[in-house]
């Protein structure tokens, strides 16, 4: 009887494990911190595992177009997922906006950036970091912001460009640039700026940073891909996103 019961328990464990799967996820650099927390919660709640890669949305598009085996893309924009959809590389009808990002001007120096962003007009800084606007939506938002303030020409010579928002953050974090435009999520947690000084840029200064997700054709038959897409729209994932300053 004991042997039979042990065998039954083992069989049940194997059966439940058979449904666990792994999903390869390309994640926009601005979403790195919340996605790591979401992936941990997702694995705990579902048994599936999310394998994460972080980078610029533009580079991910090129990689996916050349056959990279990602199964979900969490982009920093809407344009790239829409383009992949048009080109037949996604599962039809599965695209959705998972988050709305926010832009911030940040410095590690506690008194450099004021709450209204007036430091930009002072010119009292050697350089200002921003992500490449051709590849990174947050870089494009920074350019729009400077255009709105009529400061684009005045500050252009001081630009230090990161390949993506993660590299841009590093320029400021290491003080290779005294200040820069970053994703709010990189410097914000539980309602507070983590260190230094920052100006949260008014959302009317730039086009909405709507971030879309798609299941790629390579993930069409993967239960973990479908489960993760559903999980991102759930309360637990949204609570994590909100703690990093994202909207929906």
TAJO-V285654 format. One record per residue. PHI is phi in degrees with one decimal (999 if undefined). Layout:
# TAJO-V285654
phi:PHI
phi:PHI
This chain:
# TAJO-V285654
phi:999
phi:-61.6
phi:-64.2
phi:-62.9
phi:-65.4
phi:-61.9
phi:-63.8
phi:-66.2
phi:-62.2
phi:-61.9
phi:-63.9
phi:-65.4
phi:-62.3
phi:-64.4
phi:-64.0
phi:-67.1
phi:-67.7
phi:-64.7
phi:-88.5
phi:-73.3
phi:-140.4
phi:-121.0
phi:-125.8
phi:-92.5
phi:-120.8
phi:-92.1
phi:-118.0
phi:-56.6
phi:-56.4
phi:-65.0
phi:-99.4
phi:-58.4
phi:-63.8
phi:-63.5
phi:-67.9
phi:-63.7
phi:-68.8
phi:-63.2
phi:-61.9
phi:-64.0
phi:-66.0
phi:-61.4
phi:-64.1
phi:-64.9
phi:-82.6
phi:-110.8
phi:86.7
phi:-80.2
phi:-118.8
phi:-104.3
phi:-97.0
phi:-102.7
phi:-125.3
phi:-115.1
phi:176.3
phi:-81.9
phi:-60.0
phi:-60.3
phi:-69.5
phi:-62.0
phi:-58.0
phi:-60.9
phi:-66.0
phi:-64.0
phi:-61.5
phi:-99.4
phi:96.5
phi:-59.1
phi:-83.8
phi:-70.4
phi:-113.4
phi:-135.5
phi:-116.2
phi:-106.0
phi:-85.4
phi:-94.1
phi:-147.0
phi:-99.5
phi:-60.6
phi:-66.4
phi:-60.1
phi:-62.4
phi:-65.6
phi:-62.2
phi:-63.4
phi:-61.7
phi:-85.0
phi:75.3
phi:-102.1
phi:-123.3
phi:-76.8
phi:-59.1
phi:78.0
phi:-107.5
phi:-75.1
phi:-154.0
phi:-84.6
phi:-93.5
phi:-161.8
phi:-120.2
phi:-84.6
phi:-133.9
phi:-100.5
phi:-139.1
phi:-98.0
phi:-136.5
phi:-139.3
phi:-74.3
phi:-74.5
phi:-65.1
phi:-118.3
phi:-78.7
phi:-96.9
phi:-90.5
phi:-71.0
phi:-111.0
phi:74.4
phi:-65.0
phi:-54.6
phi:-62.9
phi:-82.6
phi:-71.2
phi:71.3
phi:-86.8
phi:-156.4
phi:-77.5
phi:-154.8
phi:-138.5
phi:-91.6
phi:-154.6
phi:-76.8
phi:-56.6
phi:-66.4
phi:-77.1
phi:-113.8
phi:-120.1
phi:-57.4
phi:-69.8
phi:-68.9
phi:-62.9
phi:-65.9
phi:-64.6
phi:-63.5
phi:-60.2
phi:-62.1
phi:-65.6
phi:-64.6
phi:-60.5
phi:-86.5
phi:58.6
phi:-119.5
phi:-61.0
phi:-66.6
phi:-65.3
phi:-105.1
phi:-56.1
phi:-68.7
phi:-97.9
phi:-66.9
phi:-118.5
phi:-100.5
phi:-92.1
phi:-64.8
phi:-146.4
phi:-71.0
phi:-67.6
phi:-67.7
phi:-61.4
phi:-57.5
phi:-63.3
phi:-57.3
phi:-79.5
phi:-62.5
phi:-90.5
phi:63.1
phi:-70.0
phi:-126.5
phi:-69.1
phi:-156.4
phi:-173.4
phi:-88.0
phi:-128.4
phi:-74.8
phi:-53.7
phi:-60.3
phi:-77.6
phi:-126.8
phi:-130.3
phi:-154.1
phi:53.8
phi:85.1
phi:-132.3
phi:-71.7
phi:-67.4
phi:-163.5
phi:73.3
phi:-132.8
phi:-153.1
phi:-121.5
phi:-80.2
phi:-67.0
phi:-54.9
phi:-64.2
phi:-76.5
phi:-83.0
phi:-148.0
phi:-63.7
phi:-53.8
phi:-87.9
phi:-78.4
phi:-110.6
phi:-103.3
phi:-116.8
phi:-138.4
phi:-89.6
phi:-80.3
phi:-55.2
phi:-65.6
phi:-105.5
phi:-56.5
phi:-105.2
phi:-98.3
phi:-61.4
phi:-68.7
phi:-66.6
phi:-64.2
phi:-64.3
phi:-67.2
phi:-58.4
phi:-67.2
phi:-63.1
phi:-63.1
phi:-95.8
phi:-87.9
phi:-62.7
phi:-64.7
phi:-64.8
phi:-66.7
phi:-64.4
phi:-63.9
phi:-58.7
phi:-60.7
phi:-66.2
phi:-100.8
phi:93.3
phi:-79.9
phi:-109.4
phi:-134.9
